[in-house]
Amino acid sequence: MEFSQRSVSMASLALLIIATFIGISEEIAVMSIDLGSEWMKVAIVSPGVPMEIALNKESKRKTPVAIAFRDEERSFGEDAQVVGVRFPQNTFSYILDLLGKPIDNPLVQLYLKRFPYYNIVADDQRKTIAFRLNTNTTYTPEELIAQILHKGKEMAESSAHQKINEAVITVPGFFNQAERRALIQAAELAGLKVLQLINDYTAVALNYGVFGRTEINDSAHYIMFYDMGASSTTATVVSYQNVKTKERGFVETNPHVNVLGVGYDRTLGGLEMQIRLQNYLATEFDALKKTPNSVFTSPRAMAKLFKEAGRVKTVLSANADHFAQIEGLIDDIDFRLQVTREKLEEICADLFERITNPVKIALETSALTMDVISHVVLVGAATRMPKVQETLSQYVMTELSKNVNTDEAAALGAAYKAADLSQGFKVKKFVTRDAILFPIQIIFDRNIDNKVRQVRKMLFGKMNPFPQKKIITFNKHTQDFDFHVNYAELDYLPPTEIMSIGDLNLSTILLSGVSEALEKHAKEGAESKGIKVHFNIDDSGILNLLNVELVSEKSSTVVDEEEGSHEQEPTEKTEEAPKEDIKPVHEEPESSEPSKDTEEKEKKKNETKVDEDKAPNKTEKADKEKKSTIIQIKEPISSNEIKLGSQILSGKKLAESREKIHHLDVHDSEKTRRETALNNLESYVIDAQQKLDSEEYSVAATDKEAEEIREACAEISEWLYEDGFTATAEVYEEKLVKLQKLTSDVYERVSEHRDRPEVLKGMVSLLNGSKTFLENMRNLSSTTEIITQVEVETLEKAINETQDYYKIILKYFAETPLNEPVKYKVRHIVNKMELLDREIKYLLNKVKIWRPKQETAANQTTDSKTEENEESVPETENDKFTEEQTASDNAEEQQEPILKTMDATQDPLVLSESEEPRLSDEQEEIHQEL
């Protein structure tokens, strides 16, 4: 598919998103968070703003995923990275890959190898880990992620200028069930309602399709997205196609994007290259033997090298060589070394050999070849490395597309999905169909010839689309039993990857009350059709047990009685969900189930037959006709699902986590308030001192006022630099209010003196214009009846009063010192001008809406005469018009007092009893016809 035009502006996307304001628009905005291992990007959708990236406090579009704790203070992003250079053990980053994993997981062990200065402890009860900050404080990955997400929420709210509670969050497609549940819980701890977890490659594909939807047609086009980020690499094959679907009773054609194949390497990314460059720099420094201490033993020195390695790696993407330099690396010894791009590629040679593996897996999974792939689109910051692009281009044998924003594509795609899922926005429909990477099966025991045999049934196969519902039917069990839900055979994955996925056992489900339900249905004469267990994988890729029920069928006799009689349906009868939404998985084939529509048709047919047999004079009742039908009855079965593997926070631990995060949020809020109050007080003191030194303010203050302000400023300054540095926000705010009271009168005078000349200039202009307008109104009053003499006199009086007021205030300000209280303030002058302006506008409006009365009367009379006599000749009409005009003029002169009191919108034709009867009759006739 040719997506050649990618320069679609964000303004044009406004046509795709329409805010539907229901009631007030508060809290209507939604957000998305592209949470990566190294960076976080936040996008918002709010009324009037289709999609935009929220900026952080440094006005940057992406924020490092880092959090630091130091001296009871918490910092995020770049501030946390600064702390991390000096105190690396107190700064946590790259923590997304630790969600929902036990301490023996290979990824946790790799994390400890990369960052050995962290104290990671095992949580055996939940089968997860925690960072031990000190003796009394630990933080789980969920708690750390929750705090970072909350910071993203604050960024979004700051950009949208309103509260935001709903979000779509991106997640790596290879995240398992435990990892996804942990991320959702982290979002809930952050105060966010997760509308959906969307796989990062699906978000990118959606963003790509939204901007290129005009290129999508009825034929399937295939695109590959190659995403190399900080921690992992993913290749995804998707198809774009317009598909007709019948919804809400009519056919719609909407674009669909389907995920067909995915290949990934969860340890190949920019972080591994940065770690290798860090170790290379450390080895080179130790080789210089400038100190007996090795940098490998110093966490602070290794943190400095890690930061510098990241900077050098980025520069080498655009330059052939660059110098790595660090001041005071260890023992106050500086370090400087030239690093070439060739050297970086040499130490990462084995990594570059793995670049094409995800592409191979994605193509194999999708059963496609590169011949049908239209474009290979690069995503992720690590794809900017020339060696990555060169290796990939040689393998795919096509030019790589760089027409999407590698940093923001996922965030914007997730934002579009958030707008689609929210209640406050309506977007053009774009259907996404994701796919399951790890197949899920159920395992249960079956007794055959007194032998227990284990049975496996596939529930959701590899690359099955989701969201999707499925039913598993057990029709051989008559007693309480249990079964297990596991990941299916993963032999197609490398052994290390299977270990990284973690516990393959997802849950054990215990069913009880089976025999009682079977016995109940047997007494009712029903035949069991098995126990049906309903599962679904929702939009977030999470497996859910919906419900369990026993389904039975029994025969029933339907009797057609006389017209007007009804048969009551059993209360147990329920209707099956549509077959397209639920896919059954059975032990044995399931018998068909009668639909409700069939029964209704039979009933209508029988009633019609009875009506046809009735004769007008017939008194006998129709013979009752008996028909047999099958109805379905259901009985709920109690189920208990036991989650296996890593567990989310619950009970007391969840409450402790909420309290811990709330305490930190309150502390930060108080800290921010105190810093703001201190800054405001210091700024106001300095500003007041500088203003009193200027001539403009010094002449506006009396000696006493100036002395009091200077003394107050000096006192506050001395207090701030001695005892006030540790004061609370309330004390700062109180002192600021007192100082503002001292300066308010002086500042008001300066503001008055500064604004007054412009206002007086406007008054002069108004007076000059109004005098000209007065002369025009006098002339108009003498020639027409539009303006009366009273109105002219009223305008003249207003002009004279304003002129006198202008002279008074000019004399007052000329004689009054600048440091005296202002008697005539700017707002008073403006009010006086408004009185004159109102008189002028009244007369202007009257002239504008006035219509000649004689023309109206003549036209009405002419119309009346035309209706009475269509044969009238033009000469007669003209003569009649002249006579009626004269009569109308006489009527207006007699009714002048009445016209003065009428509203301008009333009918100007007011006739007296002395008018000619014929004219009066004509006016009445016209009124009746109108």
N, C-alpha and C positions, 0 to 999 in steps of 0.2 A: 504494500500500500504506500502510495506516494504522499507522505506528509511533508510536503516541501515548504509550505508556508507555516512557520512556527512562531512568527513574530506577532502573535495575537496579543493585543494590549489587554491589560486588566480591565480597562473601561468597557471593552466590548463584551467581556464576560458578564457584565451587569445585566445584559439582555437575557442571560440564562437563568439568573437568580432573581426571583421576585419576592420581596418580603410581604407576607400577608399579615397585616396588623390586626390581631384579634384582641380587642380591649386596649390596654396600655402596652407600650412596647418595651417595658422594663424587662430585663433578663430574657430577652428574646435571642440574643447573640449566642452562637456556639463556637467551638474551637476544635482544633486538631493539634496533636502533639506527635511529631516525628521523633521518637526517643531512640537514639542510637547509642552505641557503646561510648562514643567520644563526644558527640554533639547532639544538642536538642534544638529543634526548630518548631516554632509555634505559629500557627495560622489561625485567623479568625474570620468569621462571617457574621456581619451585623447589619442592621437596616441602613441602607445607603452605601454600604461597603461590601461588594460582592465577595472578594477573597483577598486577603493581604497577610503578609508576614508580620507578626508582632515583634517589635524591637525591644531589646533589653535596656537596662539603664545606661549602658555604654553606647546606645543607639546602633547596636549591631544586630544582624539578622539571624545569627545562630549563637548559641550559648554552650560553653563546655559543660558536659555532664560531670560535675565535680562538686563536692560538698566538704567543708572543713569545719572542725571544732577546735577552738583555741581560747583559753581563758574565759570559758563560759559564753563565748560568742560564736555565732554560726555565720558562715559565709558561703556564697555560691559562685559558680562560674569562674570568671577570671580572678576574682578576689580569692577564691578557694585555691586556685592554681598558684597564686603568689604565696599563700600560706604553705602550700605543699612543697615549695622549694626549700623552705627552712624547717618545716615540720612534716615530712612526708608521711609519717605514721598517723598523723591526725587528719589527713586529707584523703578522701575516698573517691575513686573514679573507676571507670570501666566495670561498674557493678551490675550492669544489666545481665551479663552472662552468668551471674551467680544466683539468679532467681530460681527458686524451686529445686535446688540441687543439694545433695548430701556432701559431706566433707570428702568422701572418697571418690567423688566424681572426677574424671580426668580433667575437666575444665577448671574445677576448683584447684586441683593440684598444679595445673599450668599457671593459674593466677598466682599462686604462692611462689612458684618458681620465678615468675616475672617480677613480682613485688614482694620480696622476702621480708620486708620490714613490717608487714601487717600481722597482727595477732588475731588469727581466725580460729574460732572455737566451734565445736560441733554442738548442735541442738539435737540430741538423740531422740527426744520425744517427738519432734516434728520432722526429723530426718532432714534437717537443713543446717545452715551455718549462721554465725553471727560474728561481727567485728567487735573485739573487746577494746574499747577506747582507754579505759582505766579500770581500777578495781571494782568500781560500782556501776560502771556504764558500759552497756553493750548496745549495738545497733544491728538489726537484721537487715538484709538486702531490701526487704519490703519497706521497712521504715525509711531507709535512705532514699529509695526511689520515690516514696510518697512525698518526702520533703522537696525533692527536685521537681516533681510534678506540680506541687503546690506553688513553687516559684514560677513555673511556666504559666500556671493559672493567673498569678498576679500580673505577669507580663501581658497576658491576653486582656485582662480586665482593664489594665492601664491604657491599652491601645483602643479598646472598644468603649471605654468610659461607662461601663456598666458591669454588673455582676454576671459571671458566666459559670454555669454549673454542669453543662453537658459537653462531652468531648468524644472524639474518635481518636484512638491511639494506635500508632503503627507498631507492629511486632514482627520479628523475624519469622518467616514461614516455617522454619524447622523447630519452632518452640513446641514443646509437648504440652500435655494437659496440665501438669503441675505448674509449669512456667506461666502458662496463660492465666490460670486461676490466681497465681501470686501477683501478677501484674494488675489484674482487675482489683484485687484487694488493696494493692498499693494506691491505685487511683481513688478508691473509696476512702482510704485514710487521708488522702489529699483533698477531700471534699468534692470530688468529681463523680458525676454519673457517667459511666462508660456506655455510650450509645453502641459502640462496636469496637472490637479489636480487629484491625484490618491488616493483613499481611503487607509488608512494605512493598513488595514487587507488585501487588494488586493495586496499591495506592498510586504507584508510579504509572502503571498501565492505564488506570482511570484518568489520571491527569493528562496523559498523552492523548487518550481518546477524546476527552472533552474539548481540547484545543484543536483537534483534527477531525471532529465529528462530520464535517462536510465532506471529508474524503472517504467516509465509510459507506459501503453500498451493500447490495444483496449477496455479493460474493465474499467468501471468507478470505481475509488477508492475514498473514502471519508475521509477527514481529518478535524479535528476541531482545530482552533487556538484560544487560550484563552489569551487575552491581557489585563493585568491590568497595567495601567500606573499611572501617577501622579494624573490626574483628573478624569479619566473614566475607565470603564472596558467593554470589548467587547468580545463576543464569536461568531465565524464565522465558518460555515460549508461550505466547498468547495469540488468540485469534480475535479479529474485529469483524463484525458482520451485523447488518440490519436484519432483525428477526421479527416476524409478525406473530403477535400473541393476542388472544382474546381475553380481555379483562373488562369487568364491569359491563358486560353485554355487548361490547363492540370490539372490532379488531384494531389493534394499535401496531405500529411499526416503530421499534426503538432499537438503538444500537446496543449490541451485547459485546462484552469482552469476556472471553473464557480462558482460564489458565489450563494449558494443555500439558506442559512439561516443566519440571523444576529440577535443577541440579545445584548443589551447594557444597561449599567447603567452609565449615564453621571456624576454622583457625587460620585461614588465609586472608590477610588484610594488611592495611597500613600499620597496625600496631605491631605485628610481628617484625616487619621491616624496621620499624623505629627501635624496637628492642635490640635487634641485631646491630644496628648502627650505634646504639648506646654502648653495647658490649665492646664493639670495635674501638670506639673512642676511649673507653676505660682501659682496654688492653694497651693501646698506644701510649696513654699517659703513664701507666705503670712501667712501660718499657723505657721511659725516659729516666726512671730512677731518681727523680728529684726529691723524693721523700720516702722514708722507710715504710710509711703506711700505704696500704693499697686502697684505691678508691672503692673496690668491691666490698670492703668492710664498712664503708661509711654510707648510711642511708641518705644523708643530706647531699653528699657528693654524687651519688647515683641519681638522685632526683634532679640535680642540676644537669647532669649528662643526658638524662631522659628528655628534659625540656629542650635542650640544645639539639639533640638528635632529631626531634620532631621539626624544629625550625630548619635545619640543614636539609632534611629529606624533602620538605616542601620547596625550598629554593632550588634544589637539584632537579626538580621536575621541569624547570624552565632554563636552567643554566648548566653548563658542562662541569663546573667546579665551584666550590665555595669553601670559605674558612669557617671552621667551628672554633669558637673562642669563648672562654669562661674565665671571669676574674675570680680569684680566690677559690679555686675548685676544692682544694683541701690543703690544710696547713698554710693558708695564705699564698698558695702557689697558683699562678695563672696558667691557663692552658690554651694553646692555639695550634690548630692543625688544619691543613688543607685536605679537603675530601673531594674526590672526583665522582662524577656520575658512574663512571666505569667501575670504580671501587665499590660503590653501593650495589651495583648490579652483580658484582662478583660475590659479595658476602650474602646476597639473596638469590643466588643462582638456582638453588633447589626450589625456592618458592615460585620462581617464574615458570618452572616446569609444571607446576600444578595449576597454572592459569586456565588451561583448556579443559581440565577435567569436568567442571560444572557444565560446560557447553556440551560435552559428550553425553553426560547423564540426562540433560534436559532434552536433547534430541532423541535419545533412546526412549525416554518416557513418553514423549509426544508422538513417537512413531513417524517423525518427519525428517526430512533431510535439509541441508542448507540451501538446496536449489529452490525451495518454496518459501524461504524466509526473505521477506522484502527488505528489512533493515535490521541491523544490530545496533541498538541504542545503548550508549554508555551512561551509567549512573554511578554515583558514589565518588568521593574525593580521590580515592586511590587510583581510579582509572585515568587520572591526569598524568601518571608516570609514563614517559615515552616507551619504556621497555614493556609495560603492560599492554599498551596499545599496539605496539609492533608485534608482539607474540600473538595477541588475539587476532589481529588483522590477517596474519599469515595463515592462521588456522581456518578462519571462516571464509577466507578468500573473497572478501568484499570490503568495501569502504565502511568504516565505522561512522555512525551518526552521532553527532554531538549537539543535537538541536533541542535538548531539554536541559533545564537547570538541574545539574547533578545534585546540588545541595537541597533544593526546595521542592522538587517534583513530588516526593512522597507526602510532604506536609500539605501541599495544595490539593493533591488528590484526596487525602483524608478529609480536608476541609470541605470539599465538594460532597463527599459522602455524609459528613456531619450535617450539612444543610439539607440534604435529601432525607435524612432520618429525623430531623427535628420537626416540631410542630409549627414553627414560626416562619418557615420558608418553603417555597415551592420551586423546584428546579426541573429542568428538562431531564426526562428519565434517561438514565444510562445504566443498564443492567450489568452487574459484575457477577461472575460465576467462578468462585475459587475452587480449589481442589485439595483433597486430603493427601498429605505426604506419607503418613504412617498408617497402614491398614489396621483396622480394629476388628477383633473377633470375640466370640463368646465360647466358653468351654464349660461343659456340664457332664455329669456322669449319667449313664443309662444302664439299667439292669437288663441283661440279655442272657437267658438260660442260667440264672443265678450267678452270673458273672458281671462285674462292673466294668463297663467300657467307657473310656473318655471320648466325648464327641466334640468336634470343633466345627463351628459355623461362622463363616465370614459375615460380619455385620456391615462394615463400611470398607470397601476395597480401596486399594491404592489408586489415587487420582480420581476417586469418586467426587462429584461436585457437591458443594455444600453452600448454603444451608440445606438440610435434607432430613426427612423423617423416615424411620424404618420400624417394622414390627417383627419381633421374633415370636414364634408360636411353639409352645410346648404342649403336645397332645398325648404324651405317654406317662405323665406324672399324675399320681392320685394322692400323694402325700406332700407335706411340706418339703421343700428342697431349696438348694442354692445353686448358683452358677457364677462364673467368673468372667470379667471383661478384661481382655489383655490386648496388647499390641500383637498383631499377627507376625508371621515369619518375616524377619528383616534380613534375610541372608544376602540380599542384593546390596546391603550396606557394608562398609569396612568394619572390622571388629571394634576399632577405636570409636567409630561413630555410634555403634550400638551401645557401647559403654557410656558415651556422652549423653545419649537419650535418657539413661537412668533406668529406674524400675519399669519393667515392661508390663507388670501387673497393675492395672488401673483401679479395679474395684471388685468387691465380692457382694453379690446381691442375694439376700435371704428372703424367701417367700414363705408366708405363714397363712393359715386359714384355708388351705387348698381343699382338704377333705371336706370341711364344713360347707364350702361353697358348692362342691360337686354334689354333696348329699342334698342340699337345698334345691338345686336345679333338677335333680333326679326325682324328688318328690313332686315337682311341678310337671313331670313328664317330659323334660327337656333333654336333648342329646348334646353332650359336651363336644364342642369344637376346638377345645384347647385353651390353654392359658396364654394370653397375648401380652407381651411386654413391649411397651412403646418407648423408643429412643429417638433422640434427634441430635444432630450437630448444628448448633446455632450459627449466627453470622460471625461470631467471634472464634469459631472453630473449636468450641468446647462441647464435649459429649455430655448429654443430660438424660437421666432416666425420667420419663414423663409420668407414666402410670402403668399399673399392672391390673389385668381384669380377666375373669373367666367368662368366655363367650359360649353360649349354648343356643340351640335352636329347638323349637317345638312346633307341632302342627296346631292350627287353630281353625275353627269353623266360623265362617262369616255368613250370617243369615240376613237375607234381603227381606226386610219387613215393609209394611206399608209406608207410604211417603210421609216424611216428617219424623220417623223414628231414627235413632242414632245408635251406633255400636261404640262403646268406649274402648280405646286402645289400652293395652297393658302399660302401666307406668314404667316398667323396666325397659321398655323398648327404646332404643336409641339409634341414631343414624350414624353410619360409618363416615369417617372423614373421606374427602375426595381421594380417589385412587392416585391422582397425579402428585399428591402431596406426601403420600405414605407408601413406601415400598415394603411389602411383606417378605420376611425371611422365615421359612417354615421348616419344621422337621419333615412334614408330609404335605402333599397338596391339600389346599384348603377348599372346601365346597363353596359354591357361589352363595351369596346372600341376597335375599329379595330386597328390592328397594322400596322406599315409601311411595314413590311415584306409581309403581306397578299396582300396589294395593288400592290407591286412589282411583286409578283407571278402572279396576275391576268393580269397585263400588259404584262409580258413575255409570258404568255399563249396565249393572243390575238395576239401578234406579230408573234408567232410561227405558229398560224393558218393561218395568212395572207401569210406567206412564203410558206406554204404547198399548198395553192390554186394557187400559181403562176405557170404558164406553161412557158417553154422557149420562145415560139413564141407568147404568149398571151399579148395583149396590153391593155385589159380592166383593170380597177382598181377594187380591191376587194371591196365587199360591206362593208360599215361601220357598225360595230357592236357596239351597245350601251349597256353599263353595268352600273348599279347603285351601288354606294358605299357610306359609311358614313364617314365623316371626322369630326375632332374635332377642335374647335377653342377656344382660351382662351383670356381673357381680364383681365389685372391687376386691382385689387381693392385697393384703398388707405386705409391704416390702420395706426392707431395711438395707440401704446401700452403705457399705463400708469402703471409704476411699483408702487406697493403698499408695505407697510411695511417699514422697514429700508432701507435707500437709500445710495448709494455710493457717494463719493465726486464728485462734478461736478462744472463747471463754475468757479466763483471767488474763492470758497473754495479750489478747486483742484489746481488752480494756486498758491494760498497761501501756500498750503502744499508742492508743488514742490519747491517753493522758500525757504521755511523754511528748508526742508531737504537738499537742495543744499547748503545753507549757512552753515549748520552744517558740511557737507562733506568737504567744502572748508576750514572751520576752523580746522577740524581735520587734513586735509592734510598739512596745514601750520604748525600746531602744531607738526606733525610728522617730517616734514622737519626741523623745528627749533631744535627739540630734537636731531635729527640725526646729524645736523651740530654742535651743542654744544658738543655732545658726541665725535664726530670725532676730534674737536679742542682740547678738554681736553686730549683725549687719545694721540694725536700726541705730545702735549707739554710734557706730562709725559714721553712718549717713547723717545723723543729727549734728554731730560735731562738724562735719564738713559743710553742711548747709549753713550753720550759724557763722561760719567763716566767710561765706559769700555775701556780697552786698545785697543781693535780692532778698535774702532771709534776714539779714541783720537789721535792715531798715524797717522790716515788718514786725520786729519784736521790740518790746520795751526793754529797758535795761534790767528791770527786775525779772522779766520772763527769760531773757537771754542768760542771766546769771543762774537762775534756777535750773534751766535745761543743762547748762554746762556742768554745774555741780552734780546733777543727777547722772549725767553720762560718765563723769569722772569716777563717781562712787561705784557705778555698776561695772566699769572697766576694771577698777582695782579689785572689786569683789570677784569678778570672773577669773582673774589671773591668780587669786590667792585661795579663797575658800569656796568660790562658787563653781569650780570646775566639776565637782561631783554632785551638784544639786540635782533635784528631780525636775521633770518637765513642768510640773505645776508651779514651781518657784520661778522658773524662767518665764513662763507665760504670765504670771502675776506681775513680775517686774516690767515686762514689756507693756502690759496694759497701763501701768502707772506712768511710764515714760511717754506713751502715746497720748495720755491725757494732758501732760505738760506741753507737748508740742502741737496739739491739735489746733489751738487758736491761731498760732503763728502760721502753721501750714495752710490753714484755711484762708488767712489773709493773702498769703502769697498766691494761692490758687485763684482768689478773686481778682487780685491785681493783674495776674497773668491773663485771665480769660476775659476781663471786662472790655479792653479795647476792641476786641473782635465783635463782642455783642453790641457795643455802642455803634460800631461801624454798620452793623446790620440794622440797627434802629434808624440811623440816618437814611440808609437806603430805603427802608420801609416808608419813612415819612415822605421822602421825595417821590416815590412811586405812588403813594396814596394821594398826594396832592394832585398829581396828574390824573389819577383815576377819578378824583372828586370832580374835576372840571368836565371830564367826559360824562359823568353821571348827571351833572347839571344840564348839559346840552341835551342829553337823552331825555331827561325829565321834561324839558320844555317842548320837545318835538313829539314825543310819544307818551303813552300812558304806562310804559313798562315800569319806570321808577317814579315813585311819588315824591313830593316835596318833603314830606316828613322823613322819608328814608335818606334823602340827601342831607337834611339837617342833622340827622343822627350820625351819619358818617363824618360830617364836618366837625361835630362836637368831639367825636372820638379822636380825630386827628389833632385837634387843638389840645385836648387833654394829654395826648402822648407827647406833643411838642413841649408843653409846659413841664411835663415830667422829665423830659430829656434835659431841659435847661436847669431844672432843680438839681438833678444828680450831677450834672457837669460842675455846677457851682459848689456842690457839697464836696466832691472829690478834689476840687482845686484847693479848697480851704482846709480839708481834714488831713492830718498827718497819716502816713502809711501804717504806723503802728497802733492806730486807734481801731476799735472794733468797727466792722463794716456794717453800716446801716442799710444801704441799698445793695443787696447782693445780686449776683448774676441771675439767680432764679427769679427774683422779683422783677428784674428788668425784662426777662423773657416772658413772664406772665403778662406784663403790661403790653408788650408787643403782640401777644396772642389775642388780646381784646380787640385791638385795631384790625388784626389780620382776620378775625372772625367776621367783623362787619364787612370787610371787603369781599370775603368769600361768599357771604350771604347774597350780596348784590350780584356778584359774578354768576352765581348759580341761578339766580332769578332771571337774569338776562339769557342765560343759556337755555333754560327750559321754556321760556315764553314763546307762545305761538300767536300770530295775528288772529283776533277773534272773528273779524269780518270774513276772512277766508274760510274759516271753519263753518260759519253759518251759511255762506254762499254755497259751499260744496255740499253741505247736507241738504239744502233746499233743492239744488240742482239734481242730486241723486233721487230725491223724493219725487220731483216732477218727472224724471225719466222713468221711474217705476210706474207712475200713474198714466203717462202717455208716451209710449215709445215712438209715436208718429210725429212728435214735436219737431218743428224746424229749428235750425240754429239761431235765426234772427230772434225768434220768440224767446228762446232761452237766454240770450244776452240781455234782452230788455228786462226779463224777469230778474236776472242776476243783479242789475242796477237797482231795481226797486228794493230787492231784499237787502242789498248792501246798505242802502240809506236807512231802512228800518232797523237794521242791526246796529248801525252807528248811534241812532237815537236811543235804542235800548241800552247800550253800553254807558252813555252819558247819564241816564237815569239810575243805573245800578252801580255807579262808581263806588259809593260807600260800601256796598256789599262785596264788591270785588276785592277791596283792600283787606278784608278780614278772611278771605278764602285762602285755603291751602293751595299751593302752586300746582298740586297734582289733581285738583278737582276740575270738573268740566267748566270751561270758561263761559259757556252759554247760559247766562242767567237772565231770564226775561221777566218783565213786569206785567201786571194785569192790563196796563195801558197799551201794550203792543197789539198789532193787528191780529185779529182772531185767526186769519188764515195761516199766518206764519207760526202761531202757537200750535195750531192743529198739525201743521207739517212737522214741527219738532216732536210733537207727541207721537205722531205716526212713525217717524224714524226710530224713536226710542222703542216702540213696540216691536218693530221689525228687527232691530238689533237684539 
